[in-house]
Amino acid sequence: MTGTVVSSEGGGGGWTFSKTMFLAYMSMAYIIGEIAHFMINTTSREVAQDVHYGDQSCFANKSMKNTGPSCSDLKNVTMCGENPACTYDYSGTGYEYQILAGPAFVAVFTVSGLVFAIASDYLYDKFSRTLILALGTFTFSAACVLMGFSNAYWQLVVLRGLIAMGESVCRPVSSALIAEIFDPTSRGLANGILSWGVYYGYGLAYVYGIYITNADILGHGWRASYIIAGAPGFIIGLLLCLQKDPRMDPTIDKKRRSSTAHAGAGLRYWKRLARNCLSLPMVLLMLSAFARHTAGLSWAYNTRNYFQHYHPDFDITLWILCASVVGGSFGVFAGGFFSDRMVRYFGLASRLWFLSACTLLAAPLAVGTLYFKPPEAMYCLIAYYFFAETWFAILFTVIVEIVDAEVRSTCVALFLFCMNQVGGNLPTLVTSIRKSFVDDPNDFRYAMYVMFPGCLTLSAVLFLITSIPLYIRQRRNAEHVQIREYSSDEIQQD
C-alpha cells in the first residue's frame, strides 16, 4: 500500500488496511535488523576460526571416533594434540567476541540513534521519519551483506557498527509513528507487533547462522548466511520510502502543524526534553530496564556458546526458533494486548504491575534453563519466553504515554542510549565473573546464574517500584477531574 496517509495523533482508533501495512513494513525492517544484529552470536565459532580472533579450546573432530577422554576436558594445546580425535582451534568466545557482540554494536547504536531521533524531533517539519527509517534499513542490510566478505577482525567491528547505525532508527522512529497512528487502546498491541521484530529476528538468526552455514552454499559457509540474511532489507527499504510521514499530512491544519513543529524549537525544546527525561517515573523506569536488558542480552549473547560447551551434540536451532518466535512473539503480543485491557480499568500503573508479575514468574524458568539438560532446559526456555518477553511492548508503550508528543522520538532514543550503554555492555561481565570467581575458567554456568535469572529478578522488583509514582500521579489526576466536574455542576446549579 503506497502513499499511506494517517492522522497526526491517535489515528482515529481503528485498525485500517493502510495502518496495518505500514506497521508490517516497520516490523519486517526490524526483523531483518535483528537478524543482522544477532548473526554474530550464532556464527561466532565459524567466523572466529576463519578470521582468527578470541579464545582457543579443544574440540572433538567429528570425522573421527574418540575413544579417549572428552576433548572438552583437555585444557591446553599439548594435551589436545596428543588425542588425534581432538583439534585445538578458536572457540568463538573471549573478550574479542564479547566486544564484537556487545560494545562494538552498542557504542554506535546508542549514539547514532540519539542523533537521528533528535534530528527527527528538533527538525520536525523538515525530515520525513519514514525516509529516515528507510535509509536505516538500507544501511544495516548493506552492512550485513558486506559482513559476508570480511577477512579481518577490524572489518567485522566496522561493519557491526554500521549495522548498529542502521538499526538504531527502528525503535525510536517506529515508536513515535505508532503513537501518532494508533490511539491509546491500541498502542500496546501495535508496539507488541513491532516488537515481534526482536523475537523473529533473534530466532531466525539461528536458522541463518546454523543451517545456512552448515549447508555451505557454493562453498561459502558462514559467509552465505550473512549475504542471504541482509538482501531482503533492500526491498523493505524501498517499500518504506513510499510511505508518508503522518505529521506531513497536507490535510492537517497548517497553523496547528506549524505550532506543533516549532514547539520543539530552541530553548523550549531542551527544557521540555529535560523535564520529561528527568522525571521520577522515567528515572525508575530506566533503572528497571538496565537490569532487564542486562539479563536478556547476557543470555542472548551466550546462548550458543553455552550449549556448545555443555551440550555440544544437541541441536538447539529449531528449539531456539520455537522459543523466540512462538514464546517470544506470544509474550510480547500478550504484554501489549492484556496491558491495553488493564489500563482501561486500572490506569497506566497497571501496565507495570502486569510486567512485574510476568518477569517474576520468568525468573525460576531461567534458572531451570541453566540447571536442566536438554530437552528439559528447552521446555523451561519456551515457558520463560512466554512470561519474560511481555516487557518490550509494555516498556515502550509506557514511555510514549508519559512523555510529551513533541519529544517522543528523542525520549525513546535517550532511553535506548542509556539502556544499551549499561545493559548492552554489562554482559561482558560474564567472561570476567567466569575467569575470576570460578576454578575452571571454561565453566561459566555460575556466571550465567548471576547475570541471567539474577538480573531478571532484580528488574521485576524495580518495575513494581516504578509503578508507585505512576499510580500516585493517576490518582491525583483523577481527583483533579472530579474537582473540576464538581465545580462545573455547582456553576450549572447556580
C-alpha positions in Angstrom: 0.0 0.0 0.0 1.7 3.2 -1.1 1.2 6.7 -0.2 -0.3 5.9 3.1 -1.6 9.0 5.0 -2.8 8.7 8.5 -3.9 11.2 11.1 -1.4 13.1 13.2 -2.4 12.0 16.7 -4.2 8.8 17.5 -5.2 7.7 14.1 -8.9 7.6 14.7 -8.7 4.5 16.7 -9.4 1.8 14.1 -7.1 -0.8 12.5 -7.3 0.0 8.8 -5.5 -1.8 6.0 -3.2 1.1 5.4 -2.2 1.3 9.1 -1.7 -2.5 9.2 0.6 -2.5 6.1 2.6 0.5 7.5 3.1 -1.4 10.7 4.0 -4.6 8.8 6.8 -2.8 6.9 8.2 -1.3 10.1 8.1 -4.8 11.7 9.8 -6.5 8.8 12.5 -3.9 8.8 13.0 -4.6 12.5 13.2 -8.3 11.9 15.9 -8.0 9.3 17.8 -5.6 11.5 17.7 -8.0 14.4 18.8 -10.9 12.3 21.8 -8.8 11.3 22.3 -7.9 15.0 22.4 -11.4 16.3 24.0 -13.3 13.5 27.5 -12.9 15.0 26.1 -14.7 18.1 25.1 -17.8 16.1 28.2 -17.9 13.8 30.8 -16.9 16.3 32.8 -20.1 16.2 32.8 -20.4 12.4 33.7 -16.7 12.0 36.5 -16.8 14.6 38.0 -20.0 13.1 38.1 -18.3 9.7 39.1 -14.7 10.7 41.1 -15.8 13.7 40.2 -14.0 16.9 39.3 -14.7 20.6 40.0 -17.7 22.9 41.0 -21.2 21.7 39.9 -24.5 23.1 40.0 -28.2 22.4 37.1 -29.7 20.3 36.1 -33.1 19.1 37.0 -33.9 15.5 33.6 -35.1 14.2 35.2 -37.0 11.4 36.9 -39.4 13.9 35.7 -41.5 16.7 37.0 -40.5 20.1 37.9 -43.5 22.4 39.9 -41.4 24.9 38.9 -38.6 27.4 36.4 -36.0 26.3 38.1 -33.3 24.2 36.4 -30.5 26.3 38.3 -31.8 29.3 41.7 -31.3 27.7 42.8 -27.8 28.9 45.8 -26.9 26.7 47.1 -27.3 23.2 49.6 -30.0 24.1 47.1 -32.3 25.8 44.7 -31.8 22.9 47.3 -32.5 20.3 48.0 -35.9 21.9 44.5 -37.1 21.0 44.0 -37.5 17.2 40.2 -37.3 17.7 40.5 -33.7 19.0 41.5 -30.4 17.5 42.7 -27.2 19.1 41.1 -24.1 17.4 39.3 -20.8 18.0 36.1 -21.3 20.1 34.3 -18.0 19.3 34.5 -16.9 22.9 36.6 -14.5 24.9 36.9 -10.7 25.2 37.3 -10.2 21.4 34.0 -11.9 20.9 32.2 -10.1 23.8 33.4 -6.8 22.4 32.3 -7.6 18.9 28.9 -8.8 20.1 28.3 -6.0 22.7 30.3 -2.8 22.9 31.2 -2.6 19.1 27.5 -2.7 18.4 26.2 -0.8 21.4 28.5 2.2 21.2 27.4 3.1 17.7 23.8 2.0 18.2 23.2 4.3 21.1 24.9 7.4 19.8 23.6 7.3 16.2 20.1 6.5 17.5 20.2 9.6 19.7 21.4 11.8 16.9 18.8 10.7 14.4 16.0 10.9 17.0 16.9 14.5 18.0 17.0 15.4 14.3 13.6 13.9 13.7 12.1 15.8 16.7 14.0 19.1 16.6 13.8 19.5 12.8 10.2 18.4 13.0 8.8 19.7 9.7 12.0 19.2 7.6 12.7 15.5 7.7 10.3 12.6 6.9 10.7 9.9 9.5 9.7 7.2 7.1 12.6 8.2 4.9 15.0 8.1 7.9 13.6 4.6 8.6 14.2 3.5 5.0 17.8 4.8 5.0 18.5 3.0 8.2 17.1 -0.2 6.6 19.4 0.2 3.6 22.4 0.7 5.9 22.1 -2.3 8.1 21.2 -4.5 5.1 24.2 -3.4 3.1 26.5 -3.9 6.2 25.1 -7.4 6.8 25.8 -8.4 3.2 29.3 -7.0 3.4 30.0 -9.0 6.6 30.0 -12.0 4.3 33.1 -10.6 2.6 35.1 -9.7 5.7 38.6 -11.1 6.2 39.9 -9.3 9.2 38.6 -8.6 12.8 38.7 -4.8 12.3 36.4 -5.2 9.3 33.9 -7.1 11.4 34.0 -4.3 14.0 33.4 -1.6 11.5 30.5 -3.4 9.8 28.9 -4.3 13.2 29.0 -0.5 13.8 27.2 0.2 10.5 24.6 -2.5 11.3 24.1 -0.7 14.6 23.8 2.7 13.0 21.1 1.5 10.6 19.1 -0.4 13.2 19.3 2.5 15.7 16.5 4.3 13.9 14.0 1.4 14.1 12.7 1.6 17.6 12.7 5.4 18.3 11.2 6.3 14.9 8.7 3.4 14.8 7.5 4.0 18.4 6.8 7.7 17.6 5.0 6.8 14.5 2.9 4.2 16.3 2.0 6.8 19.0 0.6 9.0 16.2 -1.1 6.3 14.1 -2.8 4.4 16.9 -4.9 5.5 19.8 -4.1 4.6 23.5 -6.3 1.5 23.5 -4.3 0.1 20.5 -0.8 1.3 21.1 0.3 -1.6 23.4 -0.8 -4.2 20.8 0.8 -2.2 17.9 4.1 -1.9 19.9 3.8 -5.7 20.6 3.6 -6.5 16.9 6.5 -4.2 16.2 8.5 -6.0 18.9 8.0 -9.2 17.1 11.0 -8.0 15.1 13.2 -8.8 18.1 12.0 -12.3 18.5 11.6 -13.3 14.9 14.9 -11.7 14.2 16.6 -13.5 17.1 15.1 -16.9 16.2 15.8 -16.6 12.5 19.4 -15.6 13.2 19.8 -19.2 14.5 18.3 -20.7 11.3 20.5 -18.5 9.1 23.6 -18.8 11.2 23.5 -22.5 11.8 21.5 -24.2 8.9 22.7 -22.0 6.1 26.3 -22.1 7.4 26.1 -25.9 7.6 24.6 -26.1 4.1 27.9 -24.5 2.8 26.2 -22.9 -0.2 28.6 -22.7 -3.1 31.4 -23.4 -0.6 30.9 -20.1 1.2 30.0 -21.5 4.6 29.1 -18.8 7.2 29.6 -16.0 4.6 26.5 -17.1 2.6 24.3 -16.8 5.7 25.1 -13.0 6.0 24.5 -12.3 2.3 21.2 -14.1 2.2 20.0 -12.6 5.5 20.8 -9.0 4.5 19.5 -9.0 0.9 15.7 -8.7 1.6 16.2 -5.4 3.5 16.7 -3.5 0.3 13.1 -4.4 -0.8 11.7 -3.4 2.6 13.7 -0.1 2.4 12.0 0.7 -0.9 8.6 0.0 0.4 9.2 2.3 3.4 10.3 5.1 1.0 6.8 5.0 -0.4 5.1 5.6 2.9 4.2 9.2 4.1 5.0 10.6 7.5 1.7 11.2 9.2 2.9 14.6 10.6 3.4 15.7 7.0 -0.2 15.0 6.0 -1.3 18.1 3.9 -4.9 17.8 5.2 -3.8 18.7 8.7 -4.4 22.3 9.6 -1.3 24.3 8.7 -1.4 26.5 11.7 -1.7 23.5 14.0 1.1 21.7 12.3 3.4 24.8 12.3 2.8 25.5 16.0 3.5 21.9 16.9 6.6 21.8 14.8 8.0 25.0 16.3 7.0 24.0 19.8 10.2 21.9 19.7 12.4 24.8 18.7 15.1 26.4 20.7 15.4 26.5 24.5 11.8 25.4 25.0 12.6 22.1 23.2 15.6 21.3 25.5 13.7 22.3 28.7 10.8 20.1 27.7 13.2 17.2 26.9 15.0 17.6 30.3 11.7 17.8 32.2 10.5 14.6 30.6 13.7 12.6 30.8 14.5 13.5 34.4 11.0 12.8 35.9 11.0 10.3 38.7 9.0 7.7 36.7 11.5 7.9 33.8 14.5 7.5 36.1 13.0 4.5 37.9 11.9 3.0 34.6 15.5 3.4 33.3 16.9 1.5 36.3 14.4 -1.3 35.8 15.4 -1.5 32.1 19.1 -1.6 33.0 18.6 -4.8 35.0 16.1 -6.4 32.5 18.2 -5.6 29.4 21.4 -7.0 31.1 19.6 -10.2 31.8 18.2 -10.6 28.3 21.5 -9.8 26.5 23.6 -11.9 28.9 21.6 -14.9 27.7 21.3 -13.8 24.0 25.0 -13.2 23.6 26.0 -16.5 25.2 23.2 -19.0 24.2 25.0 -20.9 21.5 28.4 -20.8 23.3 26.6 -22.1 26.5 25.0 -25.1 24.7 28.1 -25.8 22.6 30.1 -26.0 25.8 27.7 -28.1 28.0 25.7 -30.0 25.4 27.7 -30.0 22.1 25.7 -32.8 20.5 22.3 -31.2 21.0 21.0 -29.2 18.0 19.4 -26.1 19.5 18.4 -24.4 16.2 14.7 -25.2 16.0 14.3 -25.1 19.7 15.6 -21.5 19.9 13.5 -20.6 16.9 10.4 -22.1 18.6 11.2 -20.4 21.9 11.8 -17.0 20.3 9.2 -16.9 17.6 6.4 -18.8 19.4 7.2 -18.0 23.1 8.6 -14.5 22.5 6.0 -13.4 19.9 3.2 -14.6 22.1 4.7 -13.0 25.2 5.2 -9.6 23.6 1.8 -9.7 21.9 0.1 -10.7 25.2 2.0 -8.0 27.0 0.6 -5.3 24.7 -2.9 -6.9 24.5 -3.5 -7.5 28.2 -1.9 -4.3 29.4 -4.2 -2.4 26.9 -7.2 -4.1 28.6 -5.9 -3.4 32.1 -5.2 0.2 31.5 -8.9 0.9 30.7 -9.9 -0.1 34.3 -6.8 0.4 36.5 -4.8 3.1 34.7 -1.3 3.4 33.4 0.4 1.9 36.5 -1.3 -1.4 35.9 0.9 -2.0 32.8 3.9 -2.2 35.2 2.0 -4.4 37.7 1.4 -6.9 34.9 5.0 -6.6 33.7 6.5 -7.1 37.2 4.4 -10.2 37.8 5.3 -11.8 34.5 9.0 -11.1 35.0 9.0 -12.6 38.4 7.3 -15.7 37.1 10.0 -15.9 34.4 13.0 -15.9 36.8 12.7 -19.6 38.1 12.2 -20.7 34.5 15.5 -19.0 33.6 17.1 -21.0 36.4 15.6 -24.2 35.0 17.1 -23.4 31.6 20.6 -23.3 33.1 20.1 -26.2 35.5 18.4 -28.9 33.4 19.8 -30.8 30.5 18.1 -30.6 27.1 15.3 -31.1 26.2 14.0 -30.2 29.7 16.1 -27.0 29.6 14.4 -26.1 26.3 10.9 -26.6 27.8 11.9 -24.1 30.5 13.2 -21.7 27.9 10.0 -21.7 25.9 7.9 -21.1 29.0 10.4 -18.4 30.0 9.8 -16.5 26.8 6.0 -16.6 27.3 6.4 -14.6 30.5 9.6 -12.7 30.2 9.1 -11.1 26.8 6.0 -9.2 27.8 8.4 -6.4 28.8 9.4 -4.8 25.5 5.9 -3.8 24.3 4.8 -2.6 27.7 8.0 -0.7 28.4 7.9 1.5 25.2 4.1 1.9 25.5 4.6 3.4 29.0 7.4 5.6 27.7 5.4 7.2 24.9 2.4 7.7 27.2 4.3 9.6 30.0 6.3 12.0 27.7 5.2 14.9 25.6 4.4 14.2 21.9 7.0 16.8 20.7 9.9 14.9 22.2 8.8 11.3 21.9 11.4 10.1 19.4 14.2 11.8 21.4 13.0 10.4 24.7 12.8 6.9 23.3 16.3 7.3 21.8 17.7 8.7 25.0 16.2 5.8 26.9 17.7 3.3 24.4 21.0 5.1 24.7 21.2 4.8 28.4 19.6 1.3 28.5 22.1 -0.1 25.9 25.1 1.7 27.4 24.5 -0.2 30.6 22.5 -3.3 29.7 24.4 -3.7 26.4 27.8 -3.6 28.0 27.3 -5.4 31.3 27.0 -8.8 29.7 30.8 -8.7 29.2 31.0 -9.4 32.9 30.0 -13.0 32.1 33.6 -13.5 31.0 35.1 -11.6 33.9 33.0 -13.5 36.5 33.7 -16.8 34.8 37.5 -16.2 34.9 37.7 -14.5 38.3 35.4 -16.5 40.6 35.3 -20.0 39.2 38.1 -22.5 39.5 37.6 -23.7 35.9 37.6 -20.7 33.6 35.7 -22.7 30.9 32.8 -23.3 33.3 30.5 -20.3 33.1 27.2 -21.7 34.4 27.5 -19.8 37.7 28.3 -16.5 36.0 25.2 -17.0 33.9 23.1 -17.6 37.1 24.2 -14.2 38.3 23.7 -12.3 35.0 20.6 -14.0 33.7 18.0 -15.0 36.4 19.7 -12.8 39.0 19.3 -9.6 37.0 15.8 -10.7 35.9 14.6 -10.9 39.5 16.1 -7.5 40.3 14.2 -6.0 37.3 10.9 -7.4 38.5 11.3 -5.7 41.8 12.3 -2.4 40.2 9.4 -2.4 37.7 7.0 -2.8 40.7 8.6 0.2 42.5 8.4 2.2 39.3 4.6 1.8 39.2 4.2 3.6 42.5 4.8 7.2 41.3 2.7 6.5 38.2 -0.1 5.3 40.5 0.2 8.4 42.6 0.1 10.6 39.5 -3.0 8.9 38.1 -4.8 9.2 41.5 -4.1 12.9 41.6 -5.2 13.4 38.0 -8.5 11.5 38.9 -9.0 13.8 41.9 -8.5 16.9 39.8 -11.0 15.7 37.2 -13.6 15.0 40.0 -13.0 18.5 41.4 -13.5 20.1 38.0 -16.7 18.1 37.4 -18.0 19.1 40.9 -17.2 22.7 40.3 -18.9 22.6 36.9 -22.1 21.1 38.4 -22.2 23.8 41.1 -21.9 26.5 38.3 -24.8 24.9 36.4 -26.9 24.8 39.5 -26.3 28.5 40.3 
